[in-house]
Amino acid sequence: MQNMSLTNISWGIIGCGDVTEVKSGPAFNKVPNSRLYAVMRRDGEKAKDYARRHGVPVWYDDAEALINDPLVNAIYIATPPLQHEEYTLKALKAGKPVYVEKPMTLDAASAQRMENAAVLSGGKLCVAHYRRQQPMFLKVKELLDNKRIGDIRFVQLEMFQPNNSDIIASSEEYWRLDPKISGGGLFHDLAPHQLDLMIYFFGAPVQAAGISLNQARLYPADDLVSGQILFKDNVLFSGTWCFTVSPQSQSDSCEIIGSRGSIRFPIFGQNIHVTIDGHTETIVFDPLAHVQQPMIEKVVDFFLNRGENPCSGNDAILSMKLLDRFTSARLKNR
């Protein structure tokens, strides 16, 4: 059973790679009642360098040593998905709450084991679907909840990127293209953001189906995925992801169509276009210095028993099931 009397969160990061440099790492020291105390990488020199540059007191080259550090009372897991389950189970066993990167893990079965471990241990588990707390997507949810565009009819999403797109997070080893490490390919890296937002907006899926292909065969993972989801109230979602288009065909677009109008926005952008009865308004949002900071604030509140879980294991399992469902037919179509 985890310590329920925490007054401050002292974080340890497992996997202080590129994603933690700006998106998340500095935010742990900017949130009230939170500090980044320790970091870990298998390459000790890189862990030491990260700690020096970010003013982190302690560094490790061994994950278990960080987990068992008595001054670390919460764990952020930012490794590739292959290690998410292993480190989550070890942290929960040590009695420490966990904030784990998206995708939650390799597949829905692994995600369910992680959630089961949290329940059995009485521990706390949050998943880093951080767009749920960003002002832009909170605004979209507000517009939907207030029925500004009427009753929702359908959603059309496009994510078209050329090979070597700059929208993909950089890494020294391109593990995102190895399904054994990432769970899939760039679809598994980017689509969790999009699918989780749909779940956040519309609730649990009622039905889902999809197909995936490796068309260009540039790497082992599929590069084209198409999927459909039926949500409650007969809201139909249709999405297409392709990662081998020309630069001229690049697209990042989600359009929600209602009975009175539409809301159109990019998932990796800063503006919303709201069209109601033929009139369009554009709402522009300032870029966030650290995109995960609003989410980390909510996670800290949850770990300190001051708020609800901003994205539970069960929430994330829903998007993991969609990833599995959309790609389950890939072997049949090769």
Backbone torsions as a table, in degrees:
resi	resn	phi	psi	omega
1	MET	NA	134.3	-176.3
2	GLN	-80.0	156.1	177.9
3	ASN	-63.6	119.9	-175.6
4	MET	-99.0	8.9	-175.1
5	SER	-115.3	27.7	179.4
6	LEU	-65.0	140.3	174.2
7	THR	-113.9	-19.9	176.4
8	ASN	-143.6	148.3	179.3
9	ILE	-101.1	124.1	177.1
10	SER	-111.7	103.1	-168.7
11	TRP	-84.7	146.3	165.3
12	GLY	-122.7	130.4	179.0
13	ILE	-101.3	126.8	170.6
14	ILE	-101.0	112.4	-178.9
15	GLY	95.7	65.1	-176.7
16	CYS	-87.9	66.5	179.3
17	GLY	-92.3	-157.5	-172.9
18	ASP	-60.1	-36.7	-176.6
19	VAL	-63.7	-22.7	-177.7
20	THR	-92.6	-8.5	-175.1
21	GLU	-62.4	-45.2	-177.0
22	VAL	-127.0	-43.1	-172.8
23	LYS	-59.8	-40.9	-172.2
24	SER	-129.5	-48.9	-169.4
25	GLY	-48.5	-55.4	-178.2
26	PRO	-62.9	-24.4	-176.7
27	ALA	-66.2	-27.7	-178.5
28	PHE	-62.5	-26.2	177.5
29	ASN	-91.9	-4.7	-178.4
30	LYS	-103.3	-9.7	180.0
31	VAL	-90.5	136.3	178.5
32	PRO	-57.4	144.6	177.8
33	ASN	61.1	32.4	-177.1
34	SER	-144.8	141.4	173.2
35	ARG	-147.4	150.2	174.5
36	LEU	-93.9	111.2	-173.0
37	TYR	-100.4	-35.1	-174.2
38	ALA	-147.2	149.4	176.4
39	VAL	-133.5	157.8	-178.9
40	MET	-140.4	136.6	164.3
41	ARG	-140.1	152.2	178.2
42	ARG	-62.7	-32.7	174.5
43	ASP	-85.3	103.3	-174.9
44	GLY	-59.8	-36.3	179.6
45	GLU	-63.7	-37.1	178.2
46	LYS	-71.7	-36.4	175.6
47	ALA	-64.4	-43.4	178.9
48	LYS	-62.1	-42.0	179.6
49	ASP	-64.8	-43.5	178.0
50	TYR	-59.7	-46.9	-179.2
51	ALA	-60.0	-41.7	179.8
52	ARG	-64.4	-46.2	-175.9
53	ARG	-69.0	-31.1	-175.7
54	HIS	-104.1	5.6	177.7
55	GLY	66.6	36.8	-179.9
56	VAL	-91.9	128.5	-173.1
57	PRO	-63.1	-36.0	-169.2
58	VAL	-132.1	142.1	174.3
59	TRP	-133.1	154.1	-179.1
60	TYR	-137.1	158.5	167.9
61	ASP	-115.1	14.7	-179.4
62	ASP	-136.0	121.8	-175.1
63	ALA	-64.8	-41.2	-178.1
64	GLU	-65.5	-33.9	176.8
65	ALA	-63.4	-40.9	177.1
66	LEU	-66.2	-45.6	-179.1
67	ILE	-58.1	-38.0	-175.8
68	ASN	-90.9	3.2	174.9
69	ASP	-65.0	121.1	-176.5
70	PRO	-64.8	-17.7	179.5
71	LEU	-91.4	-3.9	172.1
72	VAL	-96.3	120.5	-179.6
73	ASN	-118.1	7.3	174.1
74	ALA	-155.3	145.6	-174.5
75	ILE	-119.3	131.7	171.8
76	TYR	-110.2	119.5	-177.4
77	ILE	-102.0	113.0	-176.4
78	ALA	-125.2	30.3	175.0
79	THR	-80.2	173.4	166.2
80	PRO	-58.1	154.8	-174.5
81	PRO	-54.6	-28.1	-178.6
82	LEU	-53.8	-34.4	-177.5
83	GLN	-94.7	-2.9	-173.4
84	HIS	-60.8	-46.7	-177.9
85	GLU	-64.2	-48.9	-177.2
86	GLU	-55.8	-49.8	-176.1
87	TYR	-73.4	-32.4	175.7
88	THR	-62.8	-46.0	-179.6
89	LEU	-63.1	-40.4	-179.8
90	LYS	-67.7	-39.8	179.5
91	ALA	-67.2	-43.8	178.4
92	LEU	-62.7	-39.9	178.1
93	LYS	-62.4	-32.4	178.1
94	ALA	-80.2	0.9	177.0
95	GLY	81.2	26.2	-176.3
96	LYS	-119.4	134.7	179.7
97	PRO	-67.2	154.2	-171.7
98	VAL	-126.7	134.6	168.4
99	TYR	-116.6	113.8	-171.8
100	VAL	-117.1	141.5	-178.2
101	GLU	-65.3	160.2	172.2
102	LYS	-91.1	154.4	-13.8
103	PRO	-59.8	152.2	-173.2
104	MET	-52.3	-37.5	-179.6
105	THR	-170.9	-159.1	-174.4
106	LEU	-74.9	-37.1	-177.2
107	ASP	-158.4	175.4	-174.7
108	ALA	-66.0	-33.9	179.8
109	ALA	-64.1	-42.8	176.8
110	SER	-64.6	-41.5	178.5
111	ALA	-60.9	-40.0	179.3
112	GLN	-65.2	-37.7	177.1
113	ARG	-63.7	-38.7	178.1
114	MET	-64.3	-44.7	178.6
115	GLU	-65.5	-40.6	178.1
116	ASN	-60.7	-40.3	179.5
117	ALA	-64.2	-38.2	177.8
118	ALA	-64.2	-43.2	180.0
119	VAL	-64.9	-46.7	-177.5
120	LEU	-65.5	-34.5	-178.9
121	SER	-85.5	-11.9	-173.1
122	GLY	73.0	17.7	-176.2
123	GLY	-88.8	173.8	-179.3
124	LYS	-110.9	133.9	-177.9
125	LEU	-134.6	123.0	176.2
126	CYS	-123.3	148.0	-180.0
127	VAL	-115.0	140.1	-169.6
128	ALA	-81.2	53.5	169.6
129	HIS	-84.7	72.6	-165.3
130	TYR	-74.1	-15.3	177.8
131	ARG	-65.0	-19.8	176.1
132	ARG	-57.2	-26.0	-175.7
133	GLN	-110.1	3.5	178.4
134	GLN	-79.7	141.7	-176.1
135	PRO	-53.4	-38.0	-177.3
136	MET	-62.7	-44.3	-176.6
137	PHE	-81.9	-25.1	170.1
138	LEU	-64.2	-35.4	177.8
139	LYS	-67.3	-42.1	177.0
140	VAL	-59.2	-45.3	-179.4
141	LYS	-62.9	-39.1	177.5
142	GLU	-61.7	-44.8	179.2
143	LEU	-61.4	-41.1	179.1
144	LEU	-67.8	-45.9	-178.5
145	ASP	-62.9	-32.9	179.7
146	ASN	-87.8	4.0	177.7
147	LYS	55.1	40.6	-179.8
148	ARG	-64.1	-30.1	178.1
149	ILE	-106.9	20.3	177.5
150	GLY	80.7	-154.5	178.0
151	ASP	-77.0	134.9	-176.7
152	ILE	-74.4	131.6	178.0
153	ARG	-98.7	-57.1	-178.8
154	PHE	-158.5	167.7	178.7
155	VAL	-127.3	134.3	177.5
156	GLN	-121.3	119.2	-178.6
157	LEU	-119.9	136.0	176.0
158	GLU	-128.8	129.8	170.7
159	MET	-130.4	96.9	-179.4
160	PHE	-115.6	121.4	-178.6
161	GLN	-135.3	144.1	174.3
162	PRO	-74.3	162.7	173.6
163	ASN	-59.6	140.6	-177.4
164	ASN	64.5	36.0	177.7
165	SER	-63.9	143.9	178.9
166	ASP	-78.6	-1.2	176.5
167	ILE	-79.0	-16.2	-178.6
168	ILE	-83.3	132.1	179.0
169	ALA	-60.4	138.2	-178.8
170	SER	-79.4	156.2	174.9
171	SER	-158.6	152.6	-178.3
172	GLU	-66.3	-39.5	175.4
173	GLU	-109.9	126.9	-173.6
174	TYR	-81.3	64.3	-175.7
175	TRP	-69.7	-19.9	-178.2
176	ARG	-61.8	-19.9	-178.8
177	LEU	-96.1	4.2	179.1
178	ASP	-108.3	105.7	-176.8
179	PRO	-57.5	-26.5	179.6
180	LYS	-68.9	-22.8	-179.2
181	ILE	-102.9	-38.6	-173.7
182	SER	-100.2	-18.1	-175.1
183	GLY	97.0	-21.7	179.5
184	GLY	-167.6	-121.3	177.6
185	GLY	-137.3	-140.3	179.6
186	LEU	-66.4	-26.4	173.1
187	PHE	-58.8	-44.6	-179.9
188	HIS	-70.1	-20.1	178.4
189	ASP	-84.5	-40.9	-173.7
190	LEU	-98.7	-38.4	-174.5
191	ALA	-62.8	-30.1	177.3
192	PRO	-56.0	-35.8	175.5
193	HIS	-59.1	-47.1	-173.2
194	GLN	-73.2	-45.7	-178.3
195	LEU	-67.0	-38.4	178.1
196	ASP	-65.5	-37.1	176.6
197	LEU	-62.3	-39.7	177.9
198	MET	-62.5	-40.2	177.1
199	ILE	-66.2	-40.2	178.0
200	TYR	-62.9	-38.7	-179.3
201	PHE	-77.5	-41.6	-166.1
202	PHE	-118.2	-5.9	179.2
203	GLY	93.4	-171.9	-176.5
204	ALA	-67.3	139.4	177.4
205	PRO	-62.3	146.7	174.8
206	VAL	-93.0	-43.6	176.9
207	GLN	-143.6	155.8	176.3
208	ALA	-156.7	147.4	176.9
209	ALA	-155.8	154.6	179.6
210	GLY	-167.4	-179.9	178.6
211	ILE	-148.9	147.7	178.0
212	SER	-137.2	150.6	-175.5
213	LEU	-140.0	153.4	168.8
214	ASN	-108.4	89.8	-173.9
215	GLN	-78.9	-52.3	-173.6
216	ALA	-81.4	-20.8	179.5
217	ARG	54.1	44.0	176.3
218	LEU	-85.0	-18.6	-178.7
219	TYR	-159.0	171.9	-173.5
220	PRO	-67.5	-24.9	-174.1
221	ALA	-83.0	157.7	174.9
222	ASP	-66.3	145.7	-179.4
223	ASP	-116.6	-1.6	177.9
224	LEU	-137.5	125.2	-179.3
225	VAL	-135.7	137.6	174.6
226	SER	-130.4	136.8	-179.1
227	GLY	-148.8	151.5	175.6
228	GLN	-127.5	144.7	179.4
229	ILE	-133.6	135.8	170.2
230	LEU	-104.7	121.9	175.4
231	PHE	-101.8	173.8	178.0
232	LYS	-60.1	161.8	-177.2
233	ASP	62.1	23.0	176.7
234	ASN	59.8	33.6	173.5
235	VAL	-80.9	123.0	-176.4
236	LEU	-108.0	127.4	176.8
237	PHE	-107.5	137.5	174.2
238	SER	-134.3	126.4	-178.4
239	GLY	-132.6	146.1	176.1
240	THR	-133.7	130.6	178.7
241	TRP	-122.2	125.5	176.2
242	CYS	-139.3	132.6	-173.1
243	PHE	-117.3	23.2	178.2
244	THR	-137.8	32.7	177.8
245	VAL	-86.0	171.4	175.0
246	SER	-73.8	157.0	176.8
247	PRO	-56.1	-30.3	-179.4
248	GLN	-71.1	-20.6	-179.0
249	SER	-96.8	5.5	-177.3
250	GLN	-59.2	136.7	-177.3
251	SER	-152.7	139.8	172.1
252	ASP	-138.7	93.6	-170.4
253	SER	-143.5	133.7	170.7
254	CYS	-129.3	124.1	179.0
255	GLU	-123.4	124.5	178.2
256	ILE	-105.2	118.0	-175.8
257	ILE	-101.3	128.9	177.3
258	GLY	-120.5	180.0	-177.6
259	SER	-70.9	-18.3	180.0
260	ARG	-112.9	-14.0	-176.3
261	GLY	174.2	-151.7	-175.3
262	SER	-150.1	159.3	171.9
263	ILE	-124.8	123.3	-178.8
264	ARG	-123.9	134.2	-177.2
265	PHE	-160.0	155.0	171.2
266	PRO	-86.4	152.6	174.9
267	ILE	-78.0	-30.5	-177.5
268	PHE	-114.3	44.4	-179.1
269	GLY	-138.8	-164.1	-170.4
270	GLN	-131.7	18.0	-176.0
271	ASN	-143.3	154.5	177.0
272	ILE	-124.2	133.9	174.6
273	HIS	-110.9	115.6	-177.4
274	VAL	-110.1	117.4	179.3
275	THR	-112.1	119.7	-179.3
276	ILE	-130.9	123.7	179.6
277	ASP	50.3	39.6	175.1
278	GLY	88.3	-8.0	179.5
279	HIS	-104.0	130.6	-177.8
280	THR	-108.3	130.7	174.0
281	GLU	-117.3	135.5	177.3
282	THR	-107.8	127.1	178.4
283	ILE	-112.0	121.1	-176.5
284	VAL	-107.8	135.9	-179.5
285	PHE	-113.6	142.9	176.9
286	ASP	-71.8	142.4	175.5
287	PRO	-62.5	144.7	177.5
288	LEU	-86.3	137.5	178.0
289	ALA	-61.7	-40.4	179.4
290	HIS	-133.8	105.2	-167.8
291	VAL	-62.1	-22.7	-179.1
292	GLN	-91.8	-4.6	-173.3
293	GLN	-58.5	-44.9	178.3
294	PRO	-59.9	-36.9	178.2
295	MET	-69.3	-43.5	-179.5
296	ILE	-61.4	-35.9	175.8
297	GLU	-58.2	-43.8	179.5
298	LYS	-69.2	-36.5	178.3
299	VAL	-65.0	-44.3	177.9
300	VAL	-60.1	-44.5	177.7
301	ASP	-59.0	-41.5	179.7
302	PHE	-65.9	-44.8	-179.9
303	PHE	-64.4	-28.3	179.1
304	LEU	-93.5	11.1	178.5
305	ASN	62.4	33.7	179.1
306	ARG	-111.3	2.4	-178.8
307	GLY	-168.9	176.4	-179.1
308	GLU	-85.2	165.5	177.8
309	ASN	-68.6	119.8	-177.9
310	PRO	-72.9	-21.3	173.2
311	CYS	-162.1	101.5	-175.6
312	SER	-80.0	170.1	173.0
313	GLY	-57.8	-42.4	179.1
314	ASN	-63.2	-37.1	175.6
315	ASP	-60.0	-47.7	-175.7
316	ALA	-71.3	-29.0	177.8
317	ILE	-59.6	-33.2	179.4
318	LEU	-60.7	-44.2	178.9
319	SER	-73.6	-32.0	175.6
320	MET	-62.2	-39.5	178.2
321	LYS	-64.5	-35.3	177.6
322	LEU	-68.2	-41.3	175.7
323	LEU	-56.7	-46.0	179.4
324	ASP	-63.5	-44.0	-176.3
325	ARG	-64.9	-41.6	-177.3
326	PHE	-69.5	-26.1	-174.7
327	THR	-108.8	2.9	-174.4
328	SER	-69.4	-22.6	-177.3
329	ALA	-92.0	3.8	-171.5
330	ARG	-61.8	-39.5	-176.9
331	LEU	-69.6	-27.4	-179.3
332	LYS	-74.0	-15.5	-172.4
333	ASN	-116.7	27.3	177.3
334	ARG	-113.7	NA	NA
